[in-house]
């Protein structure tokens, strides 16, 4: 794993969830915004204290965590019949 220096975890900040640089913006918030179609520019406008590198590092952290932890899906496969 690469050195992700912008991602921090502190039990006293956001309940210990991974945050960006110790501020109250979680990795999950950034990933959720990106997944719902927000652009990097839109996120930076909404959170002016973030930097573009913060967003990319949040995505890198999330990708690393997904590879490390098996996340069960509710419907892992849906059969399609004709």
N, C-alpha and C positions, 0 to 999 in steps of 0.2 A: 504494500500500500504506500502511496505517496505521502509525504508529510503534509498534513492538512492543518496548518497553523491557525487558520481563521475559525475553525470549529472548536467550540469549547463546551464543556459540561460542568455545571456547578449545581449542586442540590438546592441552592438558594435562589437560583435564577430559572424560572419557568419549570420548576419541579425537577430539575436535572436533565431536561430534554436537551439534545444537541442544539446549541445556539450559535449565532454568528458573532464572533468577537466579544462574547460575554454580554451582548445586549439582548433585549427581549424580543428577538426575532428568531424563531426556530427554523431549523432545516426543513421541517415539515411544512411550515408556512410557505417557504420559497418553492418547494417541490409542488405543493398544492396549487399555488398560483401559476406556475409553469404548466402544470397538467391541465389547468382549466383554460389555457390559451393566452395567458398574459405574456407579454414580451418582456425581455430584459429591461428595455426602456421604460415600460409601464411600471415595473416593479421599482426601479430606481426613482421614478417620479413619486411613487406612493411612499417610499422609504428613502428619503434623500440622504440619510446618514449611512446608507449602504454604498458599497463600491461594486463595480461590475465583477471584480474578482471574487467578492463574497458570494455572489450568485453561482458562479461556476464552481466554486469550492463546495457549496452546499449540494449541488447536483453530483459532484464527484463523491462526496461523502455518502449520499443516499445510494448511489450505484454500488459503492463498496459494501455498504451494509446489506443490500439485497443479495449480493453474492455470498455474504457471510452467514446469513440467517435464512432458513427456509420459511417462506411466508405462505401459509396455506391459503388456497383460494376456495371460495364458497362453491363454485361450480368449475372445477378444473378443466372439464371438457364437456362440451354439449354436443350430443349426437344430432346430426342433421340427416333427416330421412327424406327421401323423395317420394 
